[in-house]
Amino acid sequence: MLVVCSHCQACYSFAEDCAEAEFACCRCQQPLRIAHAKAQDEPFVPNQLVAALAPQRRDAHLGRWFIVILLLLAGGGFLLQKDAWLDNRWFRSSLMQVGFDLPVRAKDWQIEPESIHPRWITRDDGRRILLVRGTIRNLLASDMPVPQLLVRFFSAQQPDQPLDSTITRAILMPHEDDLRTATFLNPARDLSPVLSRSSHPFTILLQDVPENTADFTLLPTTEPVSVPAHD
């Protein structure tokens, strides 16, 4: 014997010789009654139950397809605007934090201009080298190492035409005597991580400075580091 709740369509199966009784629906608490088929005013008709449940199944299928279509549209929009999304620092930080290996971009960093302190040093052999100290800020919400820096040199006679350029890395401060006596230094790199949205001091050593250099500019870059040749 099958008893169907008229309120929520829940079904309950009982033996045919089960005694008549009343009980509450487990799903909606609607009062129900066990009665033999001859005593029921409206005997159970299976086709009515199928017809009642069929629209619900159709609605469920439509809902799943709607979600799939939304995901496809969102994925297509992301691919079309990929560069714009990756330029968003919050979005890039979120991807890095969940494990995506994204390339570093120059715009992820900011050199604080007021922190730059250049120092010209004349070595014992008469050559001039340039030691620069400053502070760089990590603009992302992820810890990262200090980036490479692009240095452009300018003369006083042609301040708008660069004499030369080089790409270098942040280093650990060499010993003062080595700066003056060594013909060429290969100082250790500064591999300290820069915490998210924080500033970090850096030092760079420029040992191949063009003659007549009067000024220079610094920019974060992702280009390969310049490796000068030395005897």
C-alpha positions as CSV (number, residue, x, y, z in Angstrom):
1,M,0.0,0.0,0.0
2,L,1.4,3.4,-1.0
3,V,0.4,6.6,0.8
4,V,1.3,10.0,-0.8
5,C,1.4,13.3,1.0
6,S,-0.8,15.7,-0.8
7,H,1.2,18.7,0.4
8,C,4.9,17.7,-0.5
9,Q,4.3,14.6,-2.6
10,A,6.4,12.4,-0.3
11,C,5.7,8.7,-0.7
12,Y,5.3,6.0,2.1
13,S,5.0,2.3,1.5
14,F,3.1,0.0,3.9
15,A,2.0,-3.7,3.8
16,E,-1.4,-4.3,2.3
17,D,-2.7,-5.8,5.6
18,C,-1.4,-2.9,7.7
19,A,-3.9,-1.6,10.3
20,E,-5.4,1.7,9.7
21,A,-3.6,4.5,11.5
22,E,-2.7,8.2,11.4
23,F,0.9,9.7,11.2
24,A,2.7,12.9,10.4
25,C,4.7,13.3,7.1
26,C,8.4,13.2,7.9
27,R,9.1,16.0,5.3
28,C,6.4,18.6,6.0
29,Q,4.6,17.3,9.1
30,Q,1.3,17.1,7.2
31,P,-1.2,14.7,9.0
32,L,-1.6,11.5,6.9
33,R,-3.8,8.4,7.3
34,I,-3.2,4.8,6.5
35,A,-6.5,3.4,5.1
36,H,-7.3,0.5,2.9
37,A,-8.0,1.2,-0.8
38,K,-11.8,0.7,-0.4
39,A,-12.0,3.3,2.3
40,Q,-9.9,6.0,0.5
41,D,-11.9,8.8,-1.1
42,E,-9.1,9.4,-3.6
43,P,-7.1,6.3,-4.4
44,F,-3.5,6.7,-5.4
45,V,-2.9,7.1,-9.1
46,P,0.8,6.6,-10.2
47,N,0.4,8.8,-13.3
48,Q,-0.7,11.8,-11.2
49,L,2.6,11.5,-9.1
50,V,4.7,11.3,-12.3
51,A,3.0,14.3,-13.8
52,A,3.5,16.3,-10.6
53,L,7.2,15.5,-10.4
54,A,8.1,15.9,-14.0
55,P,8.0,19.8,-14.1
56,Q,10.4,19.8,-11.1
57,R,12.9,17.6,-13.0
58,R,12.7,19.9,-16.1
59,D,13.3,22.9,-13.9
60,A,16.4,21.2,-12.4
61,H,17.8,20.5,-15.8
62,L,17.2,24.1,-16.9
63,G,19.0,25.4,-13.8
64,R,22.1,23.3,-14.5
65,W,22.3,24.4,-18.2
66,F,21.9,28.1,-17.1
67,I,24.9,27.7,-14.7
68,V,26.9,26.1,-17.5
69,I,26.1,28.9,-19.9
70,L,27.1,31.5,-17.3
71,L,30.4,29.8,-16.8
72,L,31.1,29.7,-20.5
73,L,30.3,33.4,-20.9
74,A,32.5,34.3,-17.9
75,G,35.4,32.2,-19.3
76,G,35.1,33.7,-22.8
77,G,35.0,37.2,-21.3
78,F,38.1,36.5,-19.3
79,L,40.0,35.3,-22.3
80,L,39.1,38.3,-24.4
81,Q,40.1,40.7,-21.5
82,K,43.0,38.5,-20.2
83,D,45.7,41.3,-20.2
84,A,43.3,43.8,-18.5
85,W,42.5,41.3,-15.8
86,L,46.2,40.4,-15.2
87,D,46.9,44.1,-15.0
88,N,44.6,44.3,-11.9
89,R,46.9,43.9,-8.9
90,W,44.2,42.5,-6.7
91,F,43.4,39.8,-9.2
92,R,47.1,39.0,-9.8
93,S,47.7,38.7,-6.0
94,S,44.7,36.4,-5.6
95,L,45.9,34.1,-8.3
96,M,49.4,34.0,-6.8
97,Q,48.1,33.2,-3.4
98,V,46.2,30.1,-4.6
99,G,49.3,28.8,-6.5
100,F,49.3,30.2,-10.0
101,D,52.8,30.9,-11.3
102,L,52.5,34.3,-13.0
103,P,55.4,36.3,-14.5
104,V,56.5,39.3,-12.6
105,R,55.5,42.6,-14.1
106,A,57.4,45.9,-13.8
107,K,54.1,47.6,-12.7
108,D,54.0,45.4,-9.7
109,W,56.8,47.6,-8.2
110,Q,57.4,51.2,-7.4
111,I,60.7,52.9,-6.7
112,E,60.5,55.6,-4.1
113,P,62.3,58.6,-5.8
114,E,63.1,60.5,-2.6
115,S,65.0,57.4,-1.3
116,I,67.6,57.2,-4.1
117,H,71.1,58.1,-3.0
118,P,73.9,57.7,-5.6
119,R,77.5,57.7,-4.6
120,W,80.4,58.0,-7.1
121,I,83.5,56.1,-6.1
122,T,86.9,56.5,-7.8
123,R,88.9,53.2,-7.6
124,D,92.7,53.0,-7.2
125,D,93.0,52.4,-10.9
126,G,91.3,55.7,-11.7
127,R,88.0,54.2,-12.9
128,R,84.7,55.5,-11.6
129,I,81.9,53.3,-10.3
130,L,78.4,54.2,-9.1
131,L,76.9,52.8,-6.0
132,V,73.2,53.5,-5.6
133,R,71.0,52.9,-2.6
134,G,67.2,53.3,-2.5
135,T,63.9,51.8,-1.5
136,I,61.4,49.8,-3.6
137,R,57.8,49.0,-2.8
138,N,56.0,45.8,-3.5
139,L,52.5,46.7,-4.7
140,L,51.1,43.2,-4.7
141,A,49.5,41.3,-1.9
142,S,52.1,38.5,-2.2
143,D,55.7,38.3,-1.1
144,M,58.3,38.6,-3.9
145,P,62.0,39.0,-4.4
146,V,63.5,42.3,-5.4
147,P,63.1,42.7,-9.2
148,Q,65.8,43.5,-11.7
149,L,66.4,47.2,-12.4
150,L,66.9,49.0,-15.8
151,V,69.4,51.8,-15.5
152,R,69.7,54.5,-18.2
153,F,72.7,56.9,-18.3
154,F,72.4,60.5,-19.5
155,S,75.0,63.3,-20.1
156,A,74.7,66.9,-19.2
157,Q,75.0,68.0,-22.8
158,Q,72.1,65.7,-24.0
159,P,69.8,65.1,-21.1
160,D,67.1,63.7,-23.4
161,Q,69.3,61.1,-25.2
162,P,70.5,58.1,-23.1
163,L,74.2,57.4,-23.5
164,D,73.7,53.7,-22.6
165,S,71.6,51.4,-20.5
166,T,72.1,48.3,-18.5
167,I,70.0,45.8,-16.4
168,T,71.3,44.9,-13.0
169,R,70.2,43.1,-9.8
170,A,70.0,44.2,-6.1
171,I,73.1,43.1,-4.2
172,L,74.4,42.8,-0.6
173,M,76.6,45.7,0.3
174,P,80.3,44.9,-0.5
175,H,83.2,45.8,1.8
176,E,84.3,49.4,1.5
177,D,88.0,48.4,0.8
178,D,86.9,46.1,-2.0
179,L,84.9,48.9,-3.7
180,R,88.1,50.9,-4.1
181,T,90.8,48.3,-4.7
182,A,89.1,45.5,-6.8
183,T,89.2,45.8,-10.6
184,F,85.9,44.0,-10.8
185,L,83.4,42.8,-8.1
186,N,80.8,40.1,-8.4
187,P,78.9,40.8,-5.1
188,A,76.3,38.4,-3.7
189,R,72.7,39.0,-4.8
190,D,70.0,40.3,-2.4
191,L,67.5,37.4,-2.3
192,S,65.5,38.7,0.6
193,P,61.7,38.5,0.0
194,V,59.9,41.8,-0.1
195,L,56.7,41.4,2.0
196,S,53.3,42.2,0.4
197,R,52.5,45.9,0.1
198,S,55.7,46.9,1.9
199,S,59.0,48.7,1.1
200,H,62.5,47.2,1.0
201,P,65.9,48.9,0.8
202,F,68.1,47.9,-2.1
203,T,71.7,48.5,-3.3
204,I,73.0,48.2,-6.9
205,L,76.6,48.5,-8.1
206,L,77.3,49.9,-11.6
207,Q,80.9,49.2,-12.6
208,D,80.7,50.0,-16.4
209,V,79.4,53.6,-16.3
210,P,79.8,55.5,-19.6
211,E,82.1,58.5,-19.6
212,N,80.4,61.9,-19.3
213,T,77.5,60.4,-17.3
214,A,75.8,63.1,-15.3
215,D,72.5,61.6,-14.4
216,F,70.6,58.2,-14.6
217,T,67.1,56.8,-14.2
218,L,66.0,53.6,-12.5
219,L,63.0,51.4,-13.5
220,P,61.9,47.9,-12.5
221,T,62.1,45.5,-15.4
222,T,61.6,41.9,-16.3
223,E,64.2,41.8,-19.1
224,P,67.3,39.6,-18.8
225,V,70.2,41.0,-16.8
226,S,73.1,42.5,-18.7
227,V,76.3,40.6,-18.2
228,P,79.4,42.8,-19.1
229,A,82.6,41.2,-20.3
230,H,85.7,41.6,-18.2
231,D,89.3,40.4,-18.6
